[in-house]
Amino acid sequence: EEYEGRDEVGKLECGHNFHMCCIKQWLLQKNACPVCKAAASHF
């Protein structure tokens, strides 16, 4: 999904970007990037 001008975007250490609300929920379940599976300690 494309990002809109007001969207909060979170960037993981691996370089992948996600909507902040989406990646927060994902990281509560799994501590890895949903795209490349790299460890995601913070964003």
N, C-alpha and C positions, 0 to 999 in steps of 0.2 A: 504494500500500500504506500502511496506517495505521502510525503509529509507536507502539511499545510504551514503557512507562515507562523501561526500561533502554537503549533504543536511543540510540546516539550520532547526533545530527542535525547536519548541516552546513548553514549558511545562506550562500548566495551573496550578493554585493553587490546583485543585482537583487531579492532578497527571497525567492527560491524556496528551499525546504528539501528536503534529501535525506538518506537514510541515509548516514552518513559513509563507510562502506566502498564504497558504490555510487558516490558522487560522486568519491571519490579515483580510482577506476578510470577513470571517464569522463574526468576532467580530465587523466589521463595521455595520453589519445588526442586530446581536443579541448579547447581552452581557451575553452569557451563553455557557457552554461547549456543543458541539454538541452530546456528548456521554451521559453524566449524567445530563445535564441541570443545573449544579451548576453555581452560579454566577461567572463570570470571569472578575475581575476588571483589572488585568494585567497578563503578562506572562514573 
